[in-house]
Amino acid sequence: MRAHNFSAGPCTLPLSVLQEAQAEFVDYHGAGASLIEMSHRGPAYDAVHMEALALARSVAQAPSDFEVLFVGGGATMQFAMAPMNLLSTGQRGAVAVTGAWSKKGLSDGLHHGDLYSAFDGGPDYRSMPSDDQLHIEAGTRYLHVCSNETIGGIRFPSFPDVGVPLVIDMSSEYLSRPIPWDRTDVVFGGVQKNLGPSGMAIVYVRKSVLEAAPTTLASALRYEVYAQKDSMYNTPPVFTIWMTGKVLKWIKGQGGTAALQASSAGKAKVIYDIIDNSNGFFRSPVESRDRSHTNVVFRLPTVELEQEFLAATVDANMMGLKGHREVGGLRASMYAALPEQSVEALAGLMSQFSATR
């Protein structure tokens, strides 16, 4: 029996995708070997790779003036690559510090470019800034935002529009909401939060960025090299791309981003309704308009009750509900492939637990 998987990452994957991969794993389409044992330059993998790139473009509805890149290293690598590729001499990058991941984006990026904080919502990070709270200085090339902070359970309800291009980290809600392409130069995210197993980021980058990027960077750090070589300049993360392609195909079959957006909002509402109607037994620390649709964080009246509730989730075949060590409490991560039945099971447990305490 599969567990109800609320882990923050790696994410739940569709059961049908896992079963399809299982059937192909040892002997891929009669080749006598698995795909991950074959040459990444051979026809079998080339077909998988190019289909995954095409699906990443079509599901995201990326315009023709954007390149789609598969880059190893996850979103954390992009904290360095974005300023490396976007900032020229005399230019600055701004970061909206709205939680742990954008804070890390600023601290990592400072090693590779002139960055500053356009907003800092710490230490609690309970709400997102409005446009007029974002301080954009002269000479700013872009504004880096994390659309959904996984640890704090907080999201931008709408994307900023502040007169400079956006660099958006969408890891934990990737492709579950429309991307504002008209005001964006780079979108990135690790696939392990919503789209596949760990090991890779999908990066969408405007072609004009490639034309203006420095050519002094090492090859593996240049967006232009990935674009020119269809993300196969070096050996790509074959297993991750293979599985992500399958998940992207599954998302497309579900109805794409629009369907995923509705599903995410619906699943989140089930749990937030339990929280809001619990007479304070459960509470969300996040301002209601900024609550995440994929990472629902909540607290109980005491740490002891939280531990008791966590024990009850284990007994109910649920996993991954312990909050991040930096904030404590509980966190239910409800990514693309988490079944609605799992959400209903958690809601039922929460109602039963609060009624008996």
C-alpha positions in Angstrom: 0.0 0.0 0.0 1.5 3.4 -1.1 1.8 6.0 1.6 0.1 9.4 1.6 3.3 11.3 0.7 3.3 14.9 1.9 7.1 15.2 1.7 8.5 18.6 0.7 10.9 17.1 -1.8 11.6 14.9 -3.6 8.0 15.0 -4.6 5.2 12.4 -5.1 5.2 11.1 -8.6 2.2 9.8 -10.5 1.7 6.1 -9.9 1.1 5.5 -13.6 4.5 7.1 -14.4 6.3 5.0 -11.9 4.7 1.8 -13.2 5.6 2.8 -16.8 9.2 3.4 -15.9 9.3 0.1 -13.9 8.2 -1.8 -17.0 10.8 -0.1 -19.2 13.7 0.0 -16.7 15.6 -3.2 -17.2 14.9 -3.6 -20.9 14.1 -0.3 -22.6 11.9 -1.0 -25.6 13.6 -4.4 -26.4 17.1 -2.9 -26.5 18.5 -5.4 -24.0 19.6 -2.6 -21.6 18.0 0.2 -19.6 17.9 3.7 -21.0 20.4 4.9 -18.3 22.9 2.4 -19.6 22.8 3.6 -23.2 24.8 6.3 -24.8 23.3 9.8 -24.4 24.3 10.3 -28.0 22.3 7.4 -29.3 18.9 7.5 -31.0 16.9 6.0 -28.1 18.0 8.7 -25.6 18.0 11.5 -28.2 14.3 10.9 -28.8 13.5 10.9 -25.0 15.6 14.1 -24.5 14.0 16.1 -27.4 10.5 15.0 -26.4 11.1 16.2 -22.8 12.4 19.6 -24.1 9.3 19.9 -26.3 7.0 19.0 -23.5 8.7 21.5 -21.1 8.0 24.2 -23.7 4.4 23.2 -24.5 3.2 22.7 -21.0 4.7 26.0 -19.9 3.4 27.7 -23.1 6.8 29.3 -23.4 7.0 31.8 -26.3 9.4 31.3 -29.2 11.8 33.9 -28.0 12.7 31.8 -24.9 15.1 28.8 -24.9 14.4 25.8 -22.7 17.4 24.4 -20.9 18.0 21.3 -18.8 20.7 22.1 -16.3 22.2 19.8 -13.6 22.5 21.0 -10.1 19.0 22.1 -9.2 17.7 25.6 -8.4 20.6 26.3 -6.0 23.0 26.3 -9.0 20.8 28.9 -10.6 21.4 31.3 -7.7 24.9 31.6 -9.2 24.2 31.1 -12.9 21.6 33.8 -13.1 23.8 36.7 -12.0 26.7 35.3 -13.9 24.8 35.3 -17.2 22.7 38.4 -16.7 24.9 41.0 -15.1 27.4 43.1 -17.0 29.8 45.7 -15.6 27.9 48.4 -13.8 24.6 46.5 -13.5 23.0 45.3 -10.3 20.5 42.6 -9.5 17.7 43.0 -6.9 16.3 40.2 -4.7 13.0 40.2 -2.9 13.9 38.3 0.3 10.7 36.7 1.3 11.9 33.4 2.9 14.7 31.0 3.2 15.2 30.3 -0.5 15.3 33.9 -1.7 17.6 34.7 1.2 19.9 32.0 0.0 19.6 33.3 -3.5 20.9 36.6 -2.4 23.8 35.3 -0.3 24.9 32.8 -3.0 24.5 35.3 -5.8 26.6 37.9 -4.1 29.6 35.7 -4.9 29.0 36.3 -8.6 27.5 39.7 -9.0 26.4 43.0 -7.5 23.1 42.2 -5.7 21.1 44.0 -3.1 17.9 43.3 -1.2 14.8 45.1 -2.6 12.7 43.9 0.3 13.3 41.8 3.4 10.3 40.3 5.1 12.3 38.6 7.9 12.6 37.2 10.4 9.0 35.7 10.2 8.3 36.0 6.5 4.5 35.9 6.9 3.5 38.1 4.0 4.6 39.0 0.5 5.4 42.6 -0.6 3.2 44.7 -2.8 4.9 46.4 -5.7 5.3 49.7 -3.9 7.2 47.9 -1.1 9.8 46.7 -3.5 12.7 49.2 -3.6 14.3 49.1 -7.1 17.5 51.2 -7.4 19.0 52.8 -10.5 21.0 50.5 -12.7 19.0 47.4 -11.7 19.1 44.7 -14.4 16.5 42.4 -12.9 14.5 41.5 -9.8 14.9 37.9 -8.4 11.8 36.5 -6.7 10.9 33.1 -5.3 7.3 32.7 -6.3 6.6 30.1 -3.6 8.7 29.7 -0.5 8.7 26.0 0.4 9.8 26.3 4.0 7.6 29.2 5.1 4.5 28.2 3.0 4.1 31.6 1.4 3.6 32.6 -2.2 3.2 35.7 -4.3 -0.5 35.9 -5.2 0.5 37.8 -8.3 3.9 38.5 -9.8 5.6 41.9 -9.3 5.5 44.4 -12.0 8.2 47.0 -11.1 9.7 48.1 -14.4 12.6 45.7 -14.6 12.6 42.1 -15.8 12.0 39.2 -13.4 14.1 36.2 -12.6 11.7 33.8 -11.0 12.5 30.7 -8.9 9.4 28.6 -9.2 10.8 25.3 -7.8 8.0 24.3 -5.5 5.1 25.3 -7.7 6.6 24.8 -11.2 4.1 24.8 -14.0 1.2 25.0 -11.6 0.4 28.6 -12.4 0.9 30.7 -15.6 4.3 32.4 -16.1 4.3 36.1 -16.8 6.5 35.8 -19.9 6.1 39.4 -20.9 7.9 40.7 -17.8 10.4 37.8 -17.3 13.9 37.1 -18.6 14.7 33.9 -16.7 12.5 31.3 -15.0 14.1 28.4 -13.2 13.2 25.6 -10.8 14.5 22.3 -9.5 12.2 19.6 -10.9 12.2 17.6 -7.7 9.4 19.7 -6.1 6.7 19.3 -8.7 7.9 17.6 -11.8 10.3 14.7 -11.3 13.2 13.2 -9.3 16.0 15.3 -8.1 19.1 16.2 -10.1 18.2 19.0 -12.5 16.7 22.4 -13.0 14.5 23.5 -16.0 15.6 27.0 -17.0 13.6 29.2 -19.4 15.8 32.1 -20.7 15.0 34.9 -23.1 17.1 34.7 -26.2 18.2 38.3 -25.9 19.8 37.4 -22.6 22.0 34.8 -24.4 23.1 37.4 -26.9 24.2 39.8 -24.2 25.7 37.3 -21.7 29.4 37.3 -20.9 31.5 34.8 -22.9 34.2 34.5 -20.2 32.4 32.0 -18.1 33.3 28.3 -18.0 31.2 26.3 -20.5 29.1 24.5 -18.0 28.0 27.9 -16.5 26.9 29.6 -19.7 23.2 29.5 -20.7 24.2 30.0 -24.3 26.2 26.7 -24.4 23.2 24.8 -23.1 20.9 26.5 -25.7 23.3 25.8 -28.6 23.7 22.2 -27.7 20.1 21.4 -26.8 21.3 20.8 -23.2 23.7 18.0 -24.3 27.0 19.8 -24.3 28.1 17.3 -21.7 26.4 14.1 -20.4 22.9 15.1 -19.2 21.2 13.7 -16.1 19.5 11.0 -18.2 17.4 9.4 -15.5 16.0 12.7 -14.3 15.2 13.9 -17.8 13.6 10.6 -18.7 11.3 10.7 -15.7 10.5 14.4 -15.9 9.5 13.9 -19.5 7.0 11.3 -18.4 5.6 13.5 -15.7 5.3 16.4 -18.1 3.4 14.2 -20.5 1.1 13.2 -17.6 0.5 16.8 -16.7 -0.3 17.6 -20.3 -2.8 14.8 -20.2 -4.4 16.2 -17.1 -5.0 19.5 -18.8 -1.7 21.3 -18.4 -1.0 24.3 -16.3 -4.6 25.5 -16.0 -5.8 22.1 -14.7 -2.8 21.9 -12.3 -3.5 25.4 -11.0 -7.1 24.5 -10.2 -6.1 21.2 -8.6 -3.4 22.9 -6.4 -5.8 25.6 -5.2 -8.5 23.0 -4.5 -6.3 20.7 -2.5 -4.9 23.6 -0.5 -8.4 24.9 0.3 -9.4 21.6 1.8 -6.7 21.9 4.4 -7.0 25.6 5.0 -10.7 25.2 5.6 -9.9 22.7 8.4 -7.4 25.1 9.8 -9.7 28.2 9.6 -12.7 26.3 11.1 -10.8 24.7 14.0 -11.5 27.5 16.5 -7.8 28.2 16.8 -6.7 24.6 17.4 -4.8 24.6 14.1 -3.4 27.9 12.9 -1.5 29.2 9.9 1.2 31.7 10.5 0.9 33.1 7.0 -1.4 36.0 5.9 -4.4 34.4 4.2 -3.9 36.2 0.8 -0.3 34.9 0.6 -0.8 31.3 1.6 1.0 28.7 -0.5 -1.1 26.3 -2.6 1.6 23.6 -2.5 3.2 23.9 1.0 0.6 24.3 3.8 2.3 25.1 7.1 0.4 25.0 10.3 0.8 24.8 14.1 -1.0 23.3 17.0 -1.5 24.8 20.5 1.6 23.1 21.9 4.7 21.4 20.7 3.6 18.3 22.7 0.3 18.2 20.7 2.3 18.6 17.5 4.4 15.6 18.3 1.3 13.6 19.2 -0.3 14.6 15.9 2.8 13.6 13.9 2.7 10.2 15.6 -0.9 9.9 14.5 0.0 10.7 10.9 2.6 7.9 10.9 -0.1 5.5 12.2 -2.3 6.7 9.3 0.3 5.8 6.7 1.2 9.4 6.1 4.8 10.7 5.5 6.6 13.9 5.4 4.4 16.1 7.6 7.0 17.4 10.0 7.8 21.1 9.5 11.2 22.3 8.4 13.7 22.4 11.2 14.0 26.2 10.8 10.4 26.9 11.6 9.0 23.8 13.3 5.3 22.8 13.3 3.7 20.9 10.5 3.9 21.2 6.7 1.8 19.4 4.2 3.4 19.6 0.7 0.8 18.8 -1.9 2.5 18.7 -5.3 1.1 17.9 -8.7 0.8 14.2 -8.4 -0.5 14.0 -4.8 -4.0 12.3 -5.1 -7.0 14.2 -3.7 -7.7 11.1 -1.6 -4.5 11.8 0.4 -5.6 15.3 1.0 -9.0 14.1 2.2 -7.3 11.6 4.4 -5.3 14.3 6.1 -8.3 16.6 6.5 -10.2 13.7 8.1 -7.3 13.0 10.5 -7.0 16.7 11.5 -10.8 16.9 12.2 -10.8 13.8 14.3 -7.7 14.8 16.2 -8.9 18.3 17.1 -12.3 16.9 18.1 -10.8 14.5 20.7 -8.3 16.9 22.3 
